């Protein structure tokens, strides 16, 4: 999400318009689902056109403000190595020096943890971090990623490519796996599915 705005409901509080970035720091904001979407439905209600996630829970540390003058050039693809969600990533990254901009849960819900204008610590390479927006995908115990997670992750990646003028998503061009930047198995089976 480039800028916060529009109608939002802060967890447990009434709806409000256009919060400032500082006001949202460290809070959980949830966009209400449309009336025709059940609370237990698979997938979220992310607005891909506006790049507004289902949940916003911003980290208070372990990211860098701004992008050191760099423009977004690609989307970094990761897997969580767990069946996690936005809350799982938040808890992990508040205590570990790592972060990504977005987390996609197995049910397809998309959460944002770092603003797009800031630099996540996701790739183990500061220059690459400054040039990327990174997405973490939940995976099951056997390493597989659910269809709902894949679908939401693909739509999110395409929306990011559109928003930042990166063209059609292409693996190895404007969609880069974590393992291209450091010795890791990340993004697990997501890597094999794209080769």
N, C-alpha and C positions, 0 to 999 in steps of 0.2 A: 504494500500500500504506500503510495507516494505521500499522501497527506491525509490525516484523519478528518472526518467531517460527516455530515449527514446525521440522520437520526441514529442514536446509539443508546444502549442500555448498559450502564455499568452494573456489574454483578450485584444484585440485591438493591439497586437504586432505580429511581424513575428515569425515563428516557430524557436525553438532553441533546442539544445540537452543538456540533463543531467544537469539540474539546481541543485545547491546545496540546502540543506534544508533551510538555512538561506535566500537565495535569493528568495525563494517562500513564505516566511512568510507573511501572510496577503494578498496575491495576489490570483486572480482567474485565474486558468489555466484550459483550456478546451481542451480535446483530440478531434481532428476533427473526425467527423463521416465518415465512408467509403462512397464512391461515390454512392453506391446503397441504402443508408439510407437517407430518406427525413428528413429535419429539423423538420417537424411536426409529425414525426412517433412516435408511442407509444413506450415507453421504451428508454433506452439509448444505448450507444455503449461501455459499460464497457468491458474491457478485463479481464474476470474472471480468465483465465489461469495465467496472470501476476499480478492479483489483482490490476489493474489500473482502477480507477473510471472515470466516465464521466467528473466530475468537481472536482477540488481541490481548496478549499478556506479555508486556515488554520487560526484557531483562534490564536490570539496573547496573550491570557490569559485564565484563568479558565480551565487549565489542568496541569498536572505535568510532567516534562521532565523525561523520563525513566520509569522504572517499579519497582523500588526499589529492583532489583535483582530477581524479580518473572518472571515466564514464563506464557505465555497465556495458560489458561486451559479451557476456555469456551467463548461463545458468549452471550452477554447480549441483550435481545430483548425488544424494547420499541416502543411506539407509540407517535406521536407528540402532540396529542390532538388538531390537526389542519391539514388543507390541505396544509402543507408547503413543502418546498424544502430546498436545501442547503443554499440559501440566507436567508430564514426565520430562520433557525437554527443558522446561523452565527450571524444575528442581535440580536437574543434572547440571545445567549450564550456570546456575547461580553459584555452584560450588566447584566447577571445573572450568578451566580456561579454554572454552570452546563455545561456539554459537553458530546458528544459521538463521536466516531471515524467516523461514516458514517451516512448519511441521505439518505433515499430512498423516492423520490417524487411519487405522485399518478400516474404520467405518466411512472414511472419506472426508471427515471434518478437517478444514484447513485453519491453522492458527498462525499468527504472526508474533514473533519474539523480538525481532530487530527491524526498525524502519528500513525501507529500501534505500533511503538516502545515506544510511550509515553502513559501516563495514562489519560484517560478521566474521568471526574467527573460525572458519570452516575447512579450509583447504590445506593448512600447514604452510602456506606461502602468502606473505602479506601482500605482495603485488597482485597475485591472482585474486585474493580476497577483495581487494579494492576494485577489481574489474568485474565482480560477479555478484549475483544474488543466488543464495543457496537454499535448497529445499531438502529437508529430511523426510524420509518415508518410513512408516512403521512396517515391521515385518513379523511374521509369525515365528514360532519356535523353530520350525524346520527351514527358516530362511525365506519362505515364499511371501509375496506381497499380495494382498487381496485385490480383487477387481475394483472395488470401491476406492481403494488407495491409489491404484494405478490410474484410474479414470480422473480422480480429482487432481493428482499430481501432474498428469498430462495436460489437463485444462489450465492448471496454474502456470505451468512452464510456458504454454502457448500464450497465455495472457501477459506474462512477463516479457516474452519476446515481442509481442505486439506493442506493449506500452513503451518499450525502450528501443523500438525500431531495429530489432535484431534479425528480422526476417522470419521465414518459416523455421520452426525448430528442427535442427539437424544434429544428430548424435556425432560428437567429435568435432563439431564446428562451433555452434552456439549453445550446445548442451554438452557439458564436460563431466565425466565421472571423477569423483574424489581421487581415485587411484591414479589418475594422470598427473597428480601433483605430489604424491608421497606414497611410500610403501604401505599399503593398506588393502584389505579385501573390500572396502566400501566402494561402490554401493551394492555389494553382494550380487544376488540374482538379477537385480535391475541392470547390471552391466552386461551379463550374458544375454538378456532379452533384447538388447539393442545392437549387438554385434552382427 
